[in-house]
Amino acid sequence: MRKILILSPAHPLRGGIASFSERLAKELQAEGDEVVIYSFSLQYPNFLFPGTTQYSNDPAPDGVNIETCVNSVNPLNWWQVGRRVQRWSPDLIIVRFWLPFMGPCLGTILRLAKRNSNCRVVAITDNVIPHEKRPGDRIFTQYFLQPVDACIVMSKSVEQDIRQFTKTKPVAFSPHPIYDNYGTAVSREEGIQFLGLEGDTPYILFFGFIRRYKGLDLLLEAMARPEVKELGVKLIVAGEYYDQAEFYDELIQRHQLESHIIRRTHFISNEEVKYYFAAASLVVQPYRSATQSGISQIAYHFEKPMIVTRVGGLPEIVADGKEGYVVDVDPSAIAEAMLDFFNRDRTGEFQQHLQAAKARFSWDHMTQTIKQLVG
């Protein structure tokens, strides 16, 4: 049995990274390891957080030991947490890195934790080079990576980014596992009823936080095509604005899309997720840039075909013509994929491929890759 510390956001913080870390902890525990998550008492200062709240109303995950103790902006706290980790003396630290802003905090904790210790550190890295760049990004990332022994990447583009900072540290690719912690699938009828939608309308889904790089505007432009409007399809936009809502409202008004869009622009709780995916026939990720996406792995869990754009690691996850479509970052290409899907009724065909492909994204594949890196 190993003692493993996961240094990452977790409940009561909300979002995909927190859900990922909680699910990873459960998998490691099932393999016989002793696991504790050190999460953040302060993750972002409010002026850096674009949403309404950083916290979830969902219940805490059962059977996961979470200690809320890390303050991202307080160097005294970093020293205290680092010494605390050192005293606990874990065999392995798994640290999640998704934003250079976190580099000074996490890098300092890791340096202190490794003093006089045989502890190994594996970083699960997302946005080594972020979508939205800020001063200091490269310096903070370099500082973080120095005490890290090895890295896990969930898209090959991130490995290329890491190699801009280090040529020697081991880096292993393991695709983002399936998010199977949102409950079992429910019927389309249950989803429609829960969401209060019309039962005879086909729906597509844009899911997750709304930021400019995620390309919702491109999807709205695709929805505005006359041939798409003629399909009678409606778009569900489910997720909180981390961008200016007025920009999207203006697009909807300009293209007269009000009757074609269902806006649920609040944070979607874990319990609600299954209903949105149940109601939708197709999930669309029209991203301008990406490393990988947890949305794809929710779609796999619920066996929903996808349209993804040809950016970052998205084409590594969705096979074009099998689990969905891989298209150019262009409204016309997105529209053509929607037309092909609905006009040819490809739901059953794609779902067969989705069912067969799910085995590639198991959680034990992720944990074994981590353990093989550190021996």
C-alpha positions in Angstrom: 0.0 0.0 0.0 1.3 3.4 -1.0 0.6 6.7 0.8 -0.6 9.1 -1.9 -1.3 12.8 -1.7 -3.3 14.4 -4.4 -2.7 18.2 -4.5 -5.6 19.6 -6.5 -9.0 21.4 -6.2 -11.7 19.2 -4.8 -15.1 19.6 -3.0 -16.5 22.0 -2.1 -14.8 23.7 -5.0 -16.7 23.0 -8.2 -15.7 22.1 -11.8 -14.2 19.3 -13.9 -10.8 19.3 -12.2 -12.3 18.8 -8.8 -14.5 16.0 -10.1 -11.5 14.4 -11.8 -9.4 14.4 -8.6 -12.2 12.9 -6.5 -12.8 10.1 -9.0 -9.0 9.5 -9.3 -8.8 9.2 -5.5 -11.6 6.6 -5.5 -9.8 4.6 -8.1 -6.5 4.6 -6.2 -8.3 3.6 -3.0 -9.9 0.7 -4.8 -6.4 -0.4 -5.7 -5.5 -0.5 -2.1 -3.7 2.8 -1.7 -4.1 5.3 1.2 -5.1 8.6 -0.4 -5.7 12.1 0.8 -6.6 15.2 -1.3 -5.2 18.6 -0.2 -7.5 21.1 -1.7 -7.7 24.9 -1.7 -9.2 27.1 1.1 -8.6 29.9 -1.4 -8.2 28.9 -5.0 -8.6 32.2 -6.9 -8.8 35.8 -5.6 -12.3 37.0 -6.5 -11.0 39.5 -9.0 -9.4 36.6 -11.0 -12.5 34.4 -11.0 -14.9 35.1 -13.9 -17.9 33.2 -12.6 -20.5 33.8 -9.8 -19.0 31.4 -7.2 -16.2 29.0 -6.9 -18.2 26.6 -4.7 -20.6 23.8 -5.3 -23.8 22.9 -3.6 -23.4 19.3 -4.4 -22.8 16.9 -1.5 -19.2 15.8 -0.7 -18.1 12.6 -2.5 -18.5 9.5 -0.3 -15.3 7.9 1.0 -12.8 10.5 -0.1 -10.6 12.2 2.4 -10.4 15.9 1.5 -8.5 18.4 3.5 -9.1 22.1 2.6 -5.9 23.8 3.5 -4.1 25.4 0.5 -4.1 29.2 0.0 -3.0 30.1 -3.5 -1.8 33.6 -2.7 -0.3 33.3 0.8 3.4 32.3 0.9 3.3 31.6 4.6 0.5 29.0 4.0 2.7 27.4 1.3 5.4 26.9 3.8 3.0 25.5 6.4 1.4 23.1 3.9 4.7 22.0 2.5 6.0 21.1 6.0 2.8 19.3 6.8 3.2 17.2 3.6 6.8 16.5 4.5 5.8 15.3 8.0 3.1 12.9 6.5 5.8 11.6 4.2 3.8 10.3 1.2 5.3 7.9 -1.2 3.8 9.7 -4.1 2.3 13.2 -4.7 0.0 13.6 -7.7 -0.4 17.3 -8.4 -2.8 18.9 -10.9 -1.4 21.8 -12.9 -3.9 23.7 -15.1 -2.9 27.4 -14.8 0.5 29.1 -14.5 -0.9 31.4 -11.8 -0.7 28.3 -9.5 3.0 27.7 -10.2 4.5 29.7 -7.2 2.1 28.1 -4.7 2.3 24.5 -6.0 6.0 24.7 -6.8 6.9 25.9 -3.3 4.8 23.2 -1.6 6.5 20.5 -3.7 10.0 21.8 -2.9 9.3 21.7 0.8 7.5 18.4 0.7 10.5 16.7 -1.0 13.1 17.8 1.5 14.9 14.8 3.1 12.3 12.6 1.5 12.1 9.8 -1.2 8.7 11.1 -2.2 8.1 11.2 -6.0 6.0 13.8 -7.8 3.8 13.3 -10.8 2.1 16.2 -12.4 -1.1 15.8 -14.4 -0.8 18.8 -16.7 -3.4 20.6 -18.7 -2.7 24.1 -19.9 1.1 24.3 -19.6 0.7 27.1 -22.1 -2.7 28.6 -21.3 -5.5 29.5 -23.7 -5.6 33.1 -22.3 -2.0 34.3 -21.8 -0.9 36.6 -18.9 2.4 38.1 -17.9 4.6 35.7 -15.9 3.1 32.5 -17.4 6.4 31.0 -18.5 8.3 31.9 -15.3 5.6 30.4 -13.1 5.3 27.2 -15.2 9.1 26.7 -15.1 9.1 27.2 -11.3 6.4 24.6 -10.9 8.0 22.0 -13.1 11.4 22.1 -11.4 10.5 19.8 -8.4 8.3 17.6 -10.6 9.7 14.1 -11.4 7.4 13.2 -14.3 4.3 14.4 -16.1 1.1 12.9 -17.3 -0.5 14.5 -20.4 -4.0 13.8 -21.7 -3.2 15.2 -25.1 -0.1 15.0 -27.2 -0.1 18.8 -27.8 0.5 19.3 -24.1 3.6 17.1 -24.3 4.9 19.4 -27.0 4.3 22.4 -24.7 6.1 20.7 -21.8 9.1 20.1 -24.0 9.5 23.8 -24.3 10.4 23.8 -20.6 12.2 20.5 -20.1 13.8 18.0 -22.5 14.6 15.3 -19.9 11.7 14.7 -17.5 9.6 11.6 -18.3 6.3 12.5 -19.9 3.6 9.8 -20.5 0.4 10.1 -22.5 -2.8 8.8 -20.9 -6.2 10.0 -22.4 -8.7 11.7 -20.1 -10.7 8.9 -18.5 -14.5 8.7 -18.8 -16.4 10.8 -16.4 -18.6 8.0 -15.0 -19.4 9.9 -11.7 -22.5 11.8 -13.0 -24.8 8.8 -12.5 -26.3 6.3 -14.9 -28.0 7.5 -18.1 -31.7 8.3 -18.1 -34.1 8.2 -21.0 -34.6 11.0 -23.4 -38.1 11.3 -22.1 -36.8 11.8 -18.5 -34.3 14.4 -19.7 -37.0 16.3 -21.7 -39.4 16.3 -18.7 -36.8 17.3 -16.2 -35.7 20.3 -18.3 -39.2 21.3 -19.3 -38.6 21.0 -23.1 -40.7 20.1 -26.0 -40.7 16.3 -26.6 -40.9 16.4 -30.5 -37.9 18.7 -31.0 -34.4 17.4 -31.7 -31.7 19.0 -29.5 -28.0 19.6 -29.7 -25.9 20.5 -26.6 -23.2 23.0 -25.9 -22.1 22.2 -22.3 -19.7 23.8 -19.9 -18.3 27.2 -18.9 -18.7 29.7 -21.7 -15.4 31.3 -22.7 -14.3 32.8 -26.0 -11.9 30.0 -26.9 -14.7 27.5 -26.7 -16.3 28.9 -29.8 -20.0 29.2 -28.9 -20.2 32.1 -31.3 -19.0 29.7 -34.1 -21.8 27.3 -33.2 -24.4 30.2 -33.2 -23.2 31.2 -36.7 -23.7 27.6 -37.8 -27.2 27.5 -36.3 -28.0 30.7 -38.3 -27.6 28.9 -41.6 -31.0 28.6 -43.4 -30.5 24.9 -44.1 -29.8 24.2 -40.4 -32.8 26.3 -39.3 -34.9 24.1 -41.6 -33.9 21.0 -39.6 -36.0 22.3 -36.7 -33.1 21.6 -34.3 -32.7 23.6 -31.1 -29.4 24.3 -29.3 -29.2 23.9 -25.5 -26.6 26.2 -24.1 -25.9 24.8 -20.6 -23.2 26.4 -18.6 -22.2 29.6 -16.8 -20.8 32.6 -18.7 -17.1 33.2 -18.1 -17.3 35.8 -20.9 -19.5 38.7 -21.8 -23.0 37.4 -22.2 -23.9 40.5 -24.2 -21.6 39.3 -27.1 -23.7 36.1 -27.5 -27.0 37.8 -26.9 -26.2 40.2 -29.8 -25.4 37.3 -32.1 -28.6 35.5 -31.2 -30.7 38.7 -31.9 -28.8 39.5 -35.1 -29.5 36.0 -36.6 -33.0 35.8 -35.2 -32.2 32.7 -33.2 -34.2 33.3 -30.1 -36.7 30.5 -30.9 -33.8 28.1 -31.7 -31.8 28.5 -28.5 -32.5 27.1 -25.0 -30.4 29.1 -22.6 -29.6 27.5 -19.2 -26.6 29.8 -18.4 -26.1 28.9 -14.8 -23.7 26.4 -13.2 -25.0 22.9 -13.9 -24.9 20.7 -10.7 -23.6 17.2 -10.9 -27.1 15.8 -10.4 -28.4 17.7 -13.4 -25.8 16.7 -15.9 -27.4 13.4 -16.9 -30.6 15.1 -17.9 -28.9 17.5 -20.3 -27.1 14.7 -22.0 -30.2 12.6 -22.1 -32.2 15.3 -23.9 -29.5 15.9 -26.6 -29.0 13.9 -29.7 -25.6 15.5 -30.4 -22.9 17.3 -28.3 -21.0 20.0 -30.1 -17.5 21.3 -29.0 -16.7 24.1 -31.5 -13.4 25.1 -29.7 -10.9 27.5 -31.2 -8.2 26.0 -29.1 -8.0 23.0 -26.7 -5.7 20.6 -24.9 -8.3 18.0 -24.1 -11.9 18.2 -22.9 -13.7 16.5 -20.0 -16.9 17.2 -22.0 -16.0 14.6 -24.5 -15.6 12.1 -21.7 -19.0 12.9 -20.3 -20.4 12.4 -23.8 -18.6 9.0 -24.0 -20.2 8.0 -20.6 -23.7 8.8 -21.9 -22.9 7.5 -25.4 -23.7 10.7 -27.2 -22.2 11.4 -30.6 -20.0 14.6 -30.9 -18.9 17.3 -33.2 -15.4 18.5 -32.2 -13.1 20.9 -34.0 -9.6 19.9 -35.3 -7.7 21.5 -32.4 -5.4 20.3 -29.7 -6.1 16.8 -28.4 -9.8 16.6 -29.5 -9.1 14.6 -32.7 -7.2 12.1 -30.5 -10.4 11.4 -28.6 -13.1 11.4 -31.2 -12.6 9.4 -34.4 -14.1 11.2 -37.4 -17.0 9.2 -38.8 -17.1 6.8 -35.9 -17.8 8.5 -32.5 -18.8 11.7 -34.3 -17.2 14.4 -36.5 -13.9 16.2 -36.5 -14.3 19.4 -38.4 -12.4 22.6 -39.2 -12.8 25.6 -36.9 -15.4 27.1 -39.2 -19.2 27.6 -38.9 -19.8 26.1 -42.3 -18.0 22.9 -41.4 -19.9 22.7 -38.1 -23.2 23.2 -40.0 -22.3 20.5 -42.6 -21.7 18.0 -39.8 -25.1 18.8 -38.2 -26.8 18.4 -41.5 -25.2 15.1 -42.2 -26.0 13.7 -38.7 -29.7 14.6 -38.7 -30.4 14.1 -42.4 -28.8 10.6 -42.4 -30.0 9.7 -38.9 -26.6 8.5 -37.8 -27.4 8.1 -34.0 -27.4 4.3 -33.9 -24.3 4.0 -36.1 -22.3 6.4 -33.9 -23.5 4.9 -30.6 -22.2 1.5 -31.6 -18.7 3.0 -32.0 -19.0 4.9 -28.8 -19.8 1.8 -26.9 -16.8 -0.1 -28.4 -14.4 2.8 -27.8 -15.2 3.4 -24.1 -12.7 0.8 -22.9 -9.8 3.0 -24.1 -10.6 5.5 -21.4 -10.6 3.5 -18.2 -9.5 5.0 -14.8 -7.2 2.1 -14.1 -5.3 2.9 -17.3 -4.6 6.4 -15.8 -3.5 5.0 -12.4 -1.2 2.4 -13.9 0.4 5.0 -16.1 1.1 7.1 -13.1 2.6 4.3 -11.1 4.7 3.1 -14.0 6.3 6.5 -14.3 7.6 6.4 -10.7 8.3 2.7 -10.4 
